[in-house]
Amino acid sequence: MTGLRVRGALEIDIAWQGGRATEVRLRPLVSGTHVFRPPRGQTIATISTGGKPVPITTDRDGIVRVSLVANRHYVLTFNPQ
């Protein structure tokens, strides 16, 4: 799935394999704190830009908060299950 516009002014592309999300490419249209809820049964491993990890905060429900800069490209990956 590519070019999906989501709440919070983001464009995302999602790669799937075996019914599970494997990677999400993020393109924020505005800078700020963004919130991500992983698909049921999955957890977010990292969010990176330019090959470098971005600091994230994960709460006990697996919801991740991260500050993203507009017009940069980010990659969100999931922990293997």
C-alpha positions, 0 to 999 in steps of 0.5 A, a space after each residue: 500500500 503506497 501514498 496513504 494519507 493519515 491523520 496528523 498530516 503524514 503520507 505512509 507506505 506500508 509493506 506487508 508479508 504473511 499478513 503482518 506489517 514489515 515496514 512503514 515509510 513515513 513522510 510527515 507534511 508538518 513537524 511535530 509529535 506524532 503517535 503510532 499504534 502498531 497493528 494488533 500483535 506487533 510492536 514497533 522496533 525502531 523509527 529511523 531517518 538517514 539510517 540513524 535511529 530517532 528517539 521514541 517513547 513507548 507506553 505500556 500499550 505499545 503506543 509510540 510517540 516520536 518527534 518528526 520533521 516535515 519533509 524528511 523520510 523515516 522508516 518504521 520497523 517492527 520487532 519480529 514475532 
